[in-house]
Amino acid sequence: MLLIDKSEGISVDQIAQKLDGNFKTISQHTRYLVQAGLLRKQYQGRQVIHFLSPYGKNFVNFIKSFK
């Protein structure tokens, strides 16, 4: 979520590249975060771009308060 906060819109493919992770695993995790209301997604052609929802932004600010 911190990566999505920094990127201000990022696809699952970009997340997988930056984190050197498995595309399918990251896709499933982003799906769960969308269902939980922490992320929102926007379709741009064939790509799905993920953004933090207002609730997700509050959650990220909470996480950052521990740094």
C-alpha positions as CSV (number, residue, x, y, z in Angstrom):
1,M,0.0,0.0,0.0
2,L,2.9,2.3,0.6
3,L,4.1,1.7,-2.9
4,I,0.7,2.6,-4.3
5,D,0.6,5.7,-2.2
6,K,4.0,6.8,-3.6
7,S,3.0,6.0,-7.2
8,E,-0.4,7.7,-7.3
9,G,-1.8,5.1,-9.7
10,I,0.0,1.9,-10.5
11,S,-0.9,-1.4,-12.4
12,V,-0.4,-4.9,-11.0
13,D,2.4,-5.4,-13.5
14,Q,4.2,-2.4,-12.3
15,I,3.8,-3.5,-8.7
16,A,5.2,-6.9,-9.5
17,Q,8.2,-5.4,-11.3
18,K,9.0,-2.9,-8.5
19,L,8.6,-5.5,-5.7
20,D,10.1,-8.4,-7.8
21,G,7.0,-10.4,-7.0
22,N,4.7,-12.9,-8.6
23,F,2.1,-11.3,-10.8
24,K,-0.7,-13.7,-9.8
25,T,0.0,-13.4,-6.1
26,I,0.1,-9.6,-6.2
27,S,-3.1,-9.6,-8.4
28,Q,-4.9,-11.6,-5.8
29,H,-3.7,-9.4,-2.9
30,T,-4.8,-6.2,-4.7
31,R,-8.2,-7.9,-5.3
32,Y,-8.5,-8.5,-1.6
33,L,-7.5,-4.9,-0.8
34,V,-10.2,-3.6,-3.3
35,Q,-12.8,-5.8,-1.6
36,A,-11.7,-4.5,1.8
37,G,-12.2,-0.9,0.5
38,L,-8.6,0.1,0.9
39,L,-7.9,0.4,-2.9
40,R,-9.9,1.5,-5.8
41,K,-9.3,0.5,-9.4
42,Q,-9.7,2.4,-12.7
43,Y,-9.7,0.7,-16.1
44,Q,-7.5,2.3,-18.7
45,G,-7.8,0.2,-21.8
46,R,-6.6,-3.3,-21.0
47,Q,-4.8,-2.2,-17.9
48,V,-6.3,-1.7,-14.4
49,I,-4.7,1.1,-12.4
50,H,-4.9,0.9,-8.6
51,F,-5.2,3.9,-6.3
52,L,-5.7,4.3,-2.6
53,S,-9.3,4.8,-1.5
54,P,-10.0,7.5,1.1
55,Y,-10.0,4.8,3.7
56,G,-6.8,3.4,2.3
57,K,-5.2,6.8,2.6
58,N,-6.2,7.0,6.3
59,F,-4.7,3.5,6.8
60,V,-1.4,4.5,5.1
61,N,-1.2,7.6,7.3
62,F,-1.7,5.4,10.3
63,I,1.1,3.1,9.2
64,K,3.4,6.1,8.6
65,S,2.8,7.4,12.1
66,F,4.8,4.5,13.4
67,K,8.0,5.5,11.5
